[in-house]
Amino acid sequence: MVERFIRFLLARRWVILIAVLASVLVCGYYITTIRIDNDTFKAVPANIKPRLDYEKLKKDFPAPFNILFLAEFYSGTLSEKVDSLRSWSRRFKGLPGIAGVSDLTTLQVPVRSGFLGIGSRFIVPPSAAIDEAAVRKLTAENEEFSGIFISRDETLLGMVIALDWNADRTAILTAMLSEVKRLNSGTHLKTYLTSEGAVSYFIDRSMKRDFRLLLPVCFLIIFLLLYRVFRRLLHVCASLCAVAVALIWTFGLFGLLKIPFSIVTSIIPVIIFPIGVADAIHLLRVYTGERDRRGDIAAALTSTYRALLLPCFLAALTTSLGFASFTLSSISWNRTFGIFTGIAVILCYVFNVILLPLFLSFEKINAHVALRRATREERLLDRFWDFFISATLRSKRWLFLLPVLIALLVAGSMSVRIENNFMMMLPPHNMLRQSDAFISRHFGGTRFFSVVLENREGTITSADEWKRIDSLTAFLKKQYGVGNVTSLLPLINRVSVMLSKQDISSAAVSLMTSAGGLFGKSYGAFIANFLSRDRTRARLQVLCRNDRTVKTLEIAGRIEHYVKEHLPEYNVLVSGPAILSEAMSAVLVKTLIISLITTIITVFLSLVFFFRSLRIGIYCITPIILLTAFIYAMLGICRITINLVTVVIMNVCIGIGIDYAIHFVSGYRLARQTSPDAVTALLAAIRQKGTPILFNAFVVGIGFCVLAFSSFPPIRDFGLMVFLSVFFAAVFCIVILTLLIDKFGLSDSPAKKKIH
């Protein structure tokens, strides 16, 4: 069967190569249609409570993402600054997807005038020239409204830009940042801009930079290292082409199925290369030995495929199933990653099996190649494996390292942190983070969420009701990290003082909450932000610092407890972008646990089924479980957080490690068929399978260390962990499987002879 398959491939090699090339061109076309979407909030699952609460919030109140803009002036009069503000506001309002712009020029405040003795007035007239003295007087009298838009020394002017929920935030940020860059080229001012929704723009930019620069460098390094290993250009091209075709097919499916591309799916090549190149290294190493011995390409390929076709398939299947476990994740980015990584692994196996014989059929064979002398590298490898066998099997001194290793595992595991703040994923020197820190000092924070109170027993139109809401506002302002609370209360207080010289008077509440009142109509848009049409729901908008130590979910819990205890007749809903991002913590933990358990169980059952041995399943899964625990601890030791990107690292450990374990066990079983005893077979497996495993770990691990130069910290962390995963997967599999086989044997009965 295998022989006929090889003959079929070799006889029709040009037809197959042309067909593969045609498929690559078709997939290449669909790759050009891929849409990139790194909107971090679209990754938030639609079925979790914070997301459902957010949808409820949007039904009654505008709940856009906000961009905070701040201009720091070094010179100029107040009139000149306001004119600049008007100009920027017009530009920003003209962008598609902008829901509204709030600044000093849109702010109305109550003044004494009119039939009721009180009216409204813009602090800055919308278009006319301003009276600087009047503006200063109004801002001083109404600092609770104007404080976030202008500083006391008039050097800082700010605005809040609201975006539609479905707006293309990347396109908006591109246009706005271009304007900011233009403004900052002058010498009289500096502008700052920040928003949780702006993170997607910088993720996009980082991902495109890495694809354009770092991935080609990675591939070049792997190419050079493979050439150093194989010493044959044809072997290197065969290895890399099989993986490249698999990746082109995979990304072609993205375009064909119109599935958006994200930063998480951008790491698929990083994962597929170690897996695909590993199979190629195993196949080519065995093929080279068989070719040298037989002197015939077809016979060498047939012998190689008989020995390795099933182990390679099992490695691909178990690895694919491991990544497919992410289909159970509620995070869309991780779900897409799991599906397409699983597909890419299977395609990699298929194209390795098909393309390697086609490339190798062009190889020229030296008739006397079997008589060549051992190279210096091979002699060094022989000495290395002699040392390994002596240190691992004949000496027990390494046992003293176990307590140290256990201590590291415990300490590292306890230090692992979950990162849910998308802004904190950006590097500290990033313009957005620096602007965020500066703006936070003026606005009191940069992260928004809302608290909505619903009176189950009637409307919120009495002074007593608003006094109780005022007590909740005071409670909110005492919470750690909360910088500002915006609601209808400051306006009610201001009107109350003007009417009766007391806070929250019945007359003021009636004026502001009456749907048909003349005064209420003047503030219609403002009131609609904070009070529902039926007057049964009131909203408080909370602004908090963008700081890892500020836990918005904990604040939300304390708010719900306060309302339950002090306002029992009210329902409370706490939601907003800050809550959504932090809610990802629990989802990430759930994704990590479910994917790990599912992967380990699926891989173990597959091993038992295909090898028809419970013992082999236990042997192969043991180093994988220990490797996963070790890499998890390394996350804590290296201070790498678990986020949307790094959450897949554990499955990468399993995917790479199980590949090595299967090849090592298969090599031992194959050697056992021709060896007189278990000891000889184990020593042969160590040398024959250990070498390609180490080659793969060295080539791929070093190649992808280039990702440490990514401009996006999670990708840098991922590159480091891929390197550690590859290296320690090789070490754990070779060492632990060697010890298990030596101690207990691999058949259903214990080994009869040990290495001494």
TORVORO-753924 format. One record per residue (C-alpha): residue in one letter; x, y, z. Coordinates in steps of 0.02 Angstrom, whole numbers, plus 32768, in hexadecimal, padded with zeros to 4 digits. Layout:
BEGIN
  semi    xx    yy    zz
     A     X     Y     Z
...
END
This chain:
BEGIN
  semi    xx    yy    zz
     M  8000  8000  8000
     V  8088  807C  8031
     E  80F4  8048  7F9E
     R  8065  8064  7F23
     F  8043  810F  7F70
     I  80FA  8142  7F5A
     R  80FB  8104  7EA6
     F  805A  8164  7E83
     L  80A5  8206  7EC6
     L  8148  81F2  7E68
     A  80F2  81C2  7DC4
     R  8081  825A  7DC7
     R  80F2  82D6  7E1C
     W  80DE  8361  7D9C
     V  8021  8353  7D99
     I  801B  8359  7E58
     L  8095  83EA  7E62
     I  8030  844E  7DE3
     A  7F8E  8428  7E40
     V  7FDC  845F  7EE5
     L  801F  84FE  7E93
     A  7F73  8525  7E4B
     S  7F22  850C  7EF6
     V  7FA4  857F  7F43
     L  7F7B  8608  7EC5
     V  7EC0  85F7  7EE7
     C  7EDB  85FC  7FA3
     G  7F54  868C  7F8C
     Y  7EC9  86EF  7F39
     Y  7E53  86D1  7FCB
     I  7EDC  8704  8044
     T  7ED7  87B1  7FF6
     T  7E1E  87BE  8027
     I  7E3C  879D  80E1
     R  7DF3  8824  814F
     I  7E57  8852  81EB
     D  7DF0  8875  8287
     N  7E4B  888C  832C
     D  7DBA  88DD  8386
     T  7DDC  8897  8433
     F  7D29  88AE  846F
     K  7CE4  8840  83E6
     A  7D43  87B2  8437
     V  7CD8  87C5  84D4
     P  7C5C  8733  84D5
     A  7BA9  8765  84B0
     N  7B60  86F1  8534
     I  7BBA  872C  85D0
     K  7B5D  8799  864D
     P  7BC5  883A  8636
     R  7BA7  8834  857A
     L  7AEC  8813  8592
     D  7AE6  88A2  8610
     Y  7B3B  8913  8591
     E  7AB6  88E9  8510
     K  7A31  8917  8591
     L  7A8A  89BB  85B4
     K  7A89  89EA  84FC
     K  79CC  89D6  84F2
     D  79AB  8A69  8565
     F  7A47  8AD4  855F
     P  7ACE  8AFF  84E0
     A  7B5F  8A8C  850D
     P  7BE9  8AB5  8492
     F  7CA2  8A9D  84A1
     N  7CF2  8B41  84CF
     I  7D94  8B8E  8490
     L  7DE1  8C0E  8505
     F  7E3E  8C9B  84AF
     L  7EA8  8D1B  850A
     A  7F0B  8DAE  84C7
     E  7F97  8DFC  852E
     F  7FB9  8EAF  84F5
     Y  8061  8F01  8512
     S  8027  8FAD  84D6
     G  7F92  900B  848D
     T  7EF9  9067  84CB
     L  7E5B  9011  8506
     S  7E03  9048  8466
     E  7E8A  8FF7  83FA
     K  7E80  8F56  845E
     V  7DC3  8F4F  844F
     D  7DCC  8F70  8394
     S  7E44  8EDD  8384
     L  7DCC  8E73  83EA
     R  7D3B  8EA0  8376
     S  7DA2  8E71  82DE
     W  7DD4  8DC7  8324
     S  7D23  8DA4  835C
     R  7CE0  8DC3  82AC
     R  7D63  8D4F  8261
     F  7D40  8CC4  82DC
     K  7C82  8CD3  82C9
     G  7C98  8CBB  820D
     L  7CE3  8C0F  8222
     P  7C6D  8B7C  8202
     G  7C40  8B1E  82A0
     I  7C4B  8BB4  8316
     A  7BB0  8BBA  8385
     G  7BD8  8C64  83CF
     V  7C5D  8CDA  8412
     S  7C52  8D2D  84BC
     D  7CC3  8DBE  84E8
     L  7CC1  8E70  8528
     T  7C67  8EAC  848B
     T  7BD5  8E33  84A3
     L  7BC0  8E4B  855E
     Q  7B22  8EA2  859E
     V  7B12  8EE0  8650
     P  7A7E  8F28  86B3
     V  7A78  8FE6  86C7
     R  79FF  9061  8717
     S  7989  909E  8690
     G  78E4  907E  863A
     F  782F  906B  8673
     L  785B  8FEB  86F9
     G  78EB  9052  873A
     I  7965  8FD1  86F7
     G  799D  8FA3  8648
     S  7A2D  8F51  85EB
     R  7AC4  8F94  8590
     F  7B58  8F50  8530
     I  7BFB  8F75  8588
     V  7C46  8F95  84DD
     P  7BD2  8FD2  8454
     P  7BCC  8F4F  83C8
     S  7C0E  8FC2  833F
     A  7C1C  9076  837A
     A  7CB9  90C6  83C1
     I  7CCE  90A4  8479
     D  7CD1  9119  850C
     E  7D66  90D7  856E
     A  7D2F  9128  8611
     A  7C81  90DC  8602
     V  7CC9  9030  85DB
     R  7D3B  9038  8672
     K  7CAB  906D  86E1
     L  7C39  8FE0  86A6
     T  7CBE  8F5A  86B3
     A  7CEA  8F92  8764
     E  7C33  8F8E  8799
     N  7C14  8EE6  8746
     E  7CB6  8E89  8765
     E  7C58  8DE8  8788
     F  7C25  8DE9  86CF
     S  7CB8  8E3E  867B
     G  7D46  8DF5  86E4
     I  7D65  8D63  866F
     F  7D69  8DD6  85D6
     I  7DDE  8E61  860F
     S  7E60  8E70  8698
     R  7E62  8F01  8712
     D  7F00  8F4A  86C4
     E  7EB2  8F37  8615
     T  7F47  8ED4  85D3
     L  7EE3  8E33  85BB
     L  7E47  8E21  854F
     G  7DF3  8D7A  853B
     M  7D66  8D24  84E1
     V  7D09  8C7F  84EC
     I  7CE8  8C2D  8442
     A  7C62  8BA8  8442
     L  7C6B  8B1B  83C1
     D  7BDC  8AAF  8383
     W  7BE7  89FC  83C5
     N  7BF1  89B6  8314
     A  7C68  8A3A  82D1
     D  7D0D  8A0A  8280
     R  7D78  8A45  8310
     T  7E1A  8A1D  82B7
     A  7DEC  8A90  8225
     I  7DB4  8B1A  829C
     L  7E53  8B0D  8304
     T  7EBE  8B0F  8267
     A  7E71  8BB4  8232
     M  7E77  8BFF  82E1
     L  7F2A  8BCB  8304
     S  7F5D  8C15  825D
     E  7F11  8CBA  8298
     V  7F68  8CAA  8341
     K  800E  8C8D  82EB
     R  7FF3  8D28  8280
     L  7FC7  8D92  8316
     N  805C  8D55  837A
     S  80D2  8D8C  82F0
     G  80B9  8E40  832D
     T  8110  8E91  83C0
     H  8080  8EE9  8419
     L  801F  8E4F  8452
     K  801F  8D94  846C
     T  7F87  8D25  845B
     Y  7F5D  8C81  84B0
     L  7EDD  8BFC  8484
     T  7EA9  8B5D  84DB
     S  7E1C  8ADE  84DC
     E  7E05  8A27  8507
     G  7DBB  8A14  845A
     A  7E5B  8A5A  840D
     V  7EC3  89C2  843B
     S  7E8A  8966  839E
     Y  7EE2  89E8  8332
     F  7F8A  89C8  8384
     I  7F70  890B  8380
     D  7F4E  8919  82C5
     R  7FEA  8980  82AA
     S  8055  8909  8311
     M  8011  886E  82BA
     K  8032  88B5  820D
     R  80E2  88E8  823E
     D  8108  883A  8280
     F  80C3  87E7  81E3
     R  8126  885C  8175
     L  81CB  8853  81D3
     L  81DB  87D0  825B
     L  8189  8738  820B
     P  81F8  8740  816F
     V  828F  874F  81E1
     C  8252  86B7  8243
     F  823E  8652  81A5
     L  82EA  8686  8166
     I  833C  8650  8209
     I  82E0  85A9  8205
     F  8316  8593  814F
     L  83CC  85AF  817B
     L  83C5  853D  8213
     L  8371  84B3  81B0
     Y  83F7  84C1  812C
     R  8479  84B0  81B3
     V  8421  8411  81EE
     F  83FC  83C1  8145
     R  848C  8407  80DD
     R  841A  83F3  8046
     L  83B7  8483  7FFC
     L  8337  840A  7FB4
     H  830F  83C4  8061
     V  82FA  8473  80AA
     C  8287  84AA  801D
     A  8220  840A  802E
     S  820A  8427  80E9
     L  81D9  84DD  80DD
     C  816D  84CE  8041
     A  80FC  844C  8091
     V  80DE  84BF  8126
     A  80CB  8559  80B7
     V  8047  8505  804A
     A  7FE8  84CC  80E5
     L  7FE8  857E  8128
     I  7FB2  85C8  8081
     W  7F20  854E  807B
     T  7EF1  8578  812E
     F  7EF4  8634  8114
     G  7E9C  861D  806E
     L  7E0C  85D0  80D0
     F  7E05  866D  8139
     G  7DE6  86D4  809D
     L  7D71  8656  804C
     L  7D03  8649  80E8
     K  7D10  8706  8108
     I  7D51  86EB  81B9
     P  7DAA  8784  8201
     F  7E62  8776  822E
     S  7E9B  87A7  82DD
     I  7F3B  87B4  8342
     V  7F18  8708  838C
     T  7F09  86B1  82E4
     S  7FA7  870B  82AA
     I  800E  8695  8317
     I  7FD5  85FB  82B6
     P  8076  85FA  824D
     V  80DD  85FE  82ED
     I  8087  855E  8326
     I  807E  8503  8280
     F  8136  8513  8256
     P  8178  84AE  82EA
     I  80F4  8428  82CE
     G  8109  841F  8210
     V  81C7  8429  8211
     A  81CC  83A3  8299
     D  8177  8325  8226
     A  81EA  8355  8197
     I  8286  8340  8202
     H  824F  8293  823C
     L  8222  825B  818B
     L  82BF  82A2  813A
     R  8335  825C  81BD
     V  82F1  81AB  81A9
     Y  82E9  81C1  80EC
     T  83A0  81F7  80E5
     G  83D8  815C  8142
     E  836E  80EA  80D5
     R  83A9  8141  8036
     D  8460  812D  8068
     R  8443  8076  8090
     R  83D8  8047  7FFB
     G  8416  80C1  7F76
     D  8366  80D3  7F2F
     I  82ED  8164  7F4D
     A  824A  8106  7F37
     A  8281  8077  7FA7
     A  82C1  80F1  802B
     L  821C  8151  8028
     T  81B7  80B2  8035
     S  821A  8076  80CC
     T  820E  8122  811D
     Y  8153  8130  8106
     R  8135  8081  8148
     A  818F  80B0  81E8
     L  8150  8162  8201
     L  80AC  817D  81A5
     L  8040  8142  8236
     P  80A4  8199  82C1
     C  80A1  823C  825F
     F  7FE7  822B  8242
     L  7FC8  8207  82FA
     A  8032  829D  832B
     A  7FD0  830D  82B2
     L  7F28  82CA  82EC
     T  7F48  82DC  83A6
     T  7F93  8389  838E
     S  7F00  83BF  8322
     L  7E83  837F  83A3
     G  7EE2  83DB  842A
     F  7ED1  8482  83D1
     A  7E1E  845B  839F
     S  7DF3  845C  8459
     F  7DEE  851A  8449
     T  7D4C  8506  83E7
     L  7CFC  84F4  8494
     S  7D38  85A3  84C3
     S  7CB8  862D  84CB
     I  7D3B  86AA  848D
     S  7D26  86BA  83D1
     W  7DDF  86DF  83B1
     N  7E18  8642  840C
     R  7D8F  85DA  83BD
     T  7DC5  860D  830E
     F  7E7B  85EF  833E
     G  7E54  853E  8379
     I  7DF2  850D  82DD
     F  7E70  854E  825F
     T  7F0B  8515  82BC
     G  7EC1  8466  82C1
     I  7EA0  8470  8205
     A  7F50  84B1  81E5
     V  7F9F  8420  8246
     I  7F42  839E  81DD
     L  7F6C  83FA  813C
     C  8021  8401  8170
     Y  8025  8345  8184
     V  7FCF  832A  80DC
     F  8047  839B  807C
     N  80DE  8353  80D4
     V  80A8  82A5  809D
     I  8083  82DD  7FEA
     L  810A  835E  7FC5
     L  81A4  8311  8016
     P  81AC  827E  7F9A
     L  8190  82F5  7F09
     F  8222  8364  7F3C
     L  8292  82D1  7F68
     S  8273  8281  7EBE
     F  82E2  8308  7E74
     E  8373  82D8  7EE6
     K  8417  8299  7E9B
     I  8460  8203  7EF6
     N  8519  81DA  7F03
     A  852D  8120  7EE3
     H  85AE  8113  7F6D
     V  8554  8182  7FEA
     A  853C  80F0  8062
     L  85F8  80E7  807B
     R  8609  819B  80B8
     R  8660  81BD  815C
     A  8607  81FE  81F6
     T  8605  82BC  8202
     R  864B  831E  8294
     E  8599  834C  82CA
     E  8565  8295  82CF
     R  85FB  826A  833B
     L  85CE  82F9  83B0
     L  851B  82BB  83B9
     D  8556  820C  83E3
     R  85BC  8252  8473
     F  8529  82BB  84AC
     W  84B3  8226  84B1
     D  8537  81BF  850C
     F  853A  8248  8590
     F  847C  8251  8594
     I  846A  8196  85AF
     S  84ED  8197  8637
     A  84A4  822F  8691
     T  83EE  81FC  8682
     L  83ED  8140  8694
     R  848D  810E  86EB
     S  849A  81A0  8765
     K  8416  81D7  87E2
     R  8466  827D  8811
     W  83E5  82DC  87AC
     L  8362  82A8  882E
     F  83A3  8334  889D
     L  835B  83B0  881F
     L  82A8  8375  883E
     P  828A  83DB  88DE
     V  82CB  8477  8887
     L  825B  8457  87F1
     I  81C2  843B  885F
     A  81E5  84DC  88BF
     L  81F1  853D  881B
     L  814E  84F1  87DE
     V  80F1  8523  887B
     A  813A  85D3  8884
     G  8121  85F5  87CB
     S  806F  85B3  87C7
     M  803D  8623  8857
     S  8081  86BC  87FC
     V  801E  86AA  8759
     R  7FAE  8740  8734
     I  7F1A  8758  86C0
     E  7F20  87F4  8652
     N  7E74  8835  8621
     N  7E9D  88EC  8604
     F  7EBA  88FF  854A
     M  7F14  89A5  8563
     M  7F94  8953  85D5
     M  7FC2  88DB  8548
     L  8015  896B  84EC
     P  80CC  8994  8511
     P  80EB  8A1B  8597
     H  8137  8A93  8517
     N  809F  8A85  84A5
     M  8050  8B2D  847B
     L  7FA5  8AF1  84B3
     R  7FE1  8ABA  855F
     Q  8044  8B5A  8579
     S  7FAE  8BC2  8545
     D  7F40  8B58  85B5
     A  7FAC  8B7F  864C
     F  7FAF  8C3A  8625
     I  7EF4  8C48  8601
     S  7EC8  8BE3  869A
     R  7F16  8C69  8708
     H  7EA0  8CEC  86BE
     F  7E00  8C89  86A2
     G  7E11  8C21  8742
     G  7E1D  8B82  86DC
     T  7E05  8B3B  862E
     R  7D99  8A9F  8644
     F  7CDC  8AB0  8641
     F  7C4F  8A48  8686
     S  7B9A  8A6E  86B2
     V  7B2C  8A4E  8749
     V  7A72  8A48  871E
     L  79F1  8A4E  87AA
     E  793F  8A16  8784
     N  78B4  8A42  87FE
     R  7840  89AB  8804
     E  77BD  8A0F  8864
     G  77AB  8AA8  87F4
     T  7807  8B38  87A6
     I  78A5  8B92  87DE
     T  7859  8C3F  87E3
     S  785A  8C71  889B
     A  78DF  8CCC  88FD
     D  78E8  8C3C  897A
     E  7911  8BC1  88EF
     W  799E  8C2F  88AE
     K  79E3  8C48  895D
     R  79F2  8B8B  896C
     I  7A49  8B86  88C3
     D  7ABC  8C0F  8903
     S  7AEE  8B9D  8993
     L  7B1B  8B16  8915
     T  7B82  8B97  88B5
     A  7BE2  8BC1  8954
     F  7BFF  8B07  8970
     L  7C40  8AF4  88BE
     K  7CBB  8B84  88CF
     K  7D08  8B2F  8966
     Q  7D34  8A92  8903
     Y  7DEC  8A78  88DD
     G  7E16  8AAC  882C
     V  7D75  8B0D  8809
     G  7DA0  8BBB  87CD
     N  7CFA  8C06  8799
     V  7C40  8BDF  8799
     T  7BD0  8C36  871B
     S  7B13  8C3B  8729
     L  7A7E  8CB0  872D
     L  7AA4  8CDD  87E2
     P  7B1F  8D6D  87C5
     L  7A9F  8DC3  8755
     I  7A13  8DA6  87D3
     N  7A82  8DE9  885E
     R  7AB2  8E83  87FA
     V  79FE  8EAC  87CE
     S  79C7  8E8B  8882
     V  7A47  8F06  88C6
     M  7A10  8F89  8848
     L  7957  8F70  8872
     S  7956  8F52  892D
     K  7A0A  8F58  8968
     Q  7A02  8EA1  899D
     D  7A3C  8DFC  8953
     I  79C2  8D8C  88F6
     S  7921  8DEE  890B
     S  787A  8DAD  88CF
     A  7868  8E40  8858
     A  790E  8E1B  8804
     V  78E9  8D61  87F5
     S  7840  8D8A  87A9
     L  788E  8E00  872B
     M  7912  8D83  86F5
     T  78A8  8CE5  86F0
     S  7808  8D2A  86A6
     A  77FC  8CEA  85F5
     G  7796  8D7D  85B8
     G  77EC  8E08  8618
     L  7839  8E97  85B8
     F  78D8  8E92  861D
     G  78E8  8DD6  860C
     K  78DE  8DE7  854F
     S  7978  8E57  854F
     Y  79DA  8DC7  8598
     G  797F  8D3D  853C
     A  7A17  8CE7  84F3
     F  7A77  8CF6  8596
     I  79E5  8CB1  85FE
     A  79CC  8C20  8584
     N  7A7D  8BE7  85AF
     F  7A51  8BD2  8665
     L  7995  8BB9  8676
     S  7924  8B43  8615
     R  788A  8B84  85BA
     D  7812  8B33  8634
     R  7879  8B7D  86C5
     T  788A  8AD3  871A
     R  7944  8ABD  86F9
     A  79D4  8B31  8725
     R  7A86  8B1E  86EB
     L  7B2B  8B4A  873F
     Q  7BC5  8B49  86CE
     V  7C63  8B1A  872B
     L  7D13  8B45  86F4
     C  7DA2  8AE2  8743
     R  7E5E  8AD8  872F
     N  7EAB  8A63  86B0
     D  7F11  8A04  8730
     R  7F2D  894A  874E
     T  7F08  8967  8806
     V  7E5B  89AE  87E1
     K  7DE2  891B  87D9
     T  7D42  8956  8787
     L  7CE8  88B1  87A2
     E  7D0B  88BE  885C
     I  7CC8  8971  885A
     A  7C2E  8931  87FF
     G  7C14  88AD  8884
     R  7C1E  892E  890F
     I  7BA2  899D  88B2
     E  7B25  890F  88A2
     H  7B39  88E7  895B
     Y  7B1F  899E  898C
     V  7A81  89AD  8923
     K  7A3B  890B  8969
     E  7A58  8948  8A1A
     H  7A2C  8A02  8A0E
     L  79BB  8A0C  8975
     P  795A  8967  897B
     E  78CD  89A3  890A
     Y  7949  89C2  887C
     N  798F  894B  87FB
     V  7A43  8972  87CE
     L  7AA5  8951  872F
     V  7B60  8972  8726
     S  7BAB  8968  8678
     G  7C1E  89BC  85FC
     P  7CC2  89A6  859E
     A  7D2A  899E  863E
     I  7CBB  8912  8682
     L  7CBE  88B5  85DB
     S  7D7B  88B0  85D1
     E  7D91  8876  8684
     A  7D0B  87F0  866F
     M  7D83  879A  85F7
     S  7DE9  875D  868D
     A  7D6B  86D7  86BB
     V  7D52  86AA  8604
     L  7E0E  8696  85E9
     V  7E1F  8626  8682
     K  7D8B  85BD  8648
     T  7DD4  85B2  8598
     L  7E7D  857C  85DC
     I  7E36  84F5  864F
     I  7DB9  84AD  85D3
     S  7E36  84A9  8542
     L  7EBB  8456  85AD
     I  7E49  83D0  85F5
     T  7DF9  83AE  854C
     T  7EA1  83A6  84F5
     I  7EF3  8331  8573
     I  7E5F  82B9  8575
     T  7E4C  82B9  84B8
     V  7F06  82A0  8499
     F  7F10  8215  851B
     L  7E7B  81B5  84D3
     S  7EC0  81C8  8421
     L  7F68  8182  8457
     V  7F18  80EE  84AF
     F  7EA9  80CC  8418
     F  7F30  80D3  8392
     F  7FBB  807E  83F4
     R  7F3D  8003  8442
     S  7F99  8014  84E7
     L  7F65  806C  8586
     R  801A  806E  85BE
     I  8055  80CB  8523
     G  7FCB  814B  853B
     I  8002  8168  85EF
     Y  80B9  8171  85BE
     C  809C  81F1  8534
     I  8027  8260  8597
     T  8094  8264  8634
     P  811E  82D6  85EF
     I  8098  8343  859D
     I  803D  8362  8642
     L  80E2  8388  869A
     L  8118  83F9  860B
     T  8073  8459  8612
     A  8085  8473  86CE
     F  8139  84AC  86B6
     I  810F  852A  862D
     Y  807D  856B  8695
     A  80F6  8589  8724
     M  816F  85DD  86AC
     L  80E6  865B  8682
     G  80EA  8691  8737
     I  81A7  868E  8747
     C  81BD  86F5  86A8
     R  812E  876A  86DC
     I  80CC  8743  863E
     T  8011  875F  864F
     I  7F89  86F2  8606
     N  7F27  8755  8586
     L  7ECC  8739  84E1
     V  7F71  870C  848B
     T  7FD4  86AE  8510
     V  7F3F  8644  8548
     V  7F67  85CD  84B6
     I  8018  85AA  84F5
     M  7FE3  8512  855B
     N  7F98  84BF  84C2
     V  8035  84E7  845E
     C  8097  8488  84E5
     I  8027  83F2  84CD
     G  8029  83FF  840F
     I  80E6  8403  8403
     G  8107  838B  8493
     I  8090  8302  8459
     D  80E4  8305  83B0
     Y  818D  82E1  83FF
     A  8144  825C  8473
     I  80EF  81FC  83E7
     H  818B  81FB  837A
     F  81F8  81C2  840B
     V  8183  8133  843D
     S  816A  8100  8387
     G  8226  80FF  836E
     Y  823C  808E  8406
     R  81B5  8014  83CA
     L  8203  800E  831D
     A  82B0  7FF0  8366
     R  826A  7F6A  83D9
     Q  8234  7F04  8341
     T  82E9  7EED  8308
     S  8347  7EF9  83AE
     P  8372  7E62  8418
     D  833B  7EB4  84BA
     A  82E2  7F4D  8501
     V  8385  7FA1  8533
     T  83CC  7FA2  8484
     A  8327  7FE0  843E
     L  831E  806F  84BB
     L  83D1  80A5  8497
     A  83AC  80A1  83DC
     A  830D  8107  83F3
     I  836A  818A  8459
     R  83EA  81A2  83CF
     Q  8375  8190  8339
     K  82E2  81F6  837B
     G  8338  8267  83F8
     T  83A3  82B8  8372
     P  8315  82F2  82FF
     I  82B2  832B  8398
     L  8345  8396  83D0
     F  8360  83D6  831F
     N  82AB  840C  8315
     A  82B1  845F  83C1
     F  8350  84BC  8394
     V  8319  84F5  82E7
     V  826A  852E  8312
     G  8290  8570  83C0
     I  831F  85DF  8385
     G  82BD  8617  82EC
     F  8229  8657  834C
     C  828E  86B2  83CF
     V  8283  873D  834E
     L  81D2  875B  838D
     A  8222  87A3  8429
     F  823A  8840  83BF
     S  817F  8856  839F
     S  8138  8901  83C9
     F  80A2  88AD  841F
     P  80D0  8867  84CB
     P  805A  87CF  84C6
     I  80AC  8797  8423
     R  8158  87B0  8471
     D  8121  8747  8505
     F  80DA  86C4  8491
     G  817D  86BA  842F
     L  81DF  869F  84D0
     M  8167  8619  850B
     V  816A  85C0  8462
     F  8226  85B5  8472
     L  821A  8571  8524
     S  818D  84FB  84F2
     V  81F0  84B2  8461
     F  828F  849C  84C5
     F  8240  8454  8562
     A  81C9  83E6  84FD
     A  8262  8392  84B1
     V  82B8  8380  855B
     F  821E  8342  85B9
     C  81EC  82C4  8534
     I  8299  8278  851C
     V  82C6  8273  85D5
     I  8220  823B  861F
     L  81F7  81BB  8598
     T  82A7  8173  85A5
     L  8294  815F  8661
     L  81E5  8114  8654
     I  8216  8097  85CE
     D  82B4  8066  862A
     K  8259  804F  86CF
     F  81B6  7FFF  869A
     G  81CB  7FCC  85E5
     L  8151  7FF2  855A
     S  80F5  7F4D  8543
     D  8062  7F1C  85AE
     S  80D8  7EBD  861F
     P  8169  7F10  867E
     A  8212  7F1C  862A
     K  8282  7E87  864C
     K  8325  7EE4  8643
     K  835C  7F90  867D
     I  83F0  7FFB  864E
     H  8478  7FFC  86D1
END
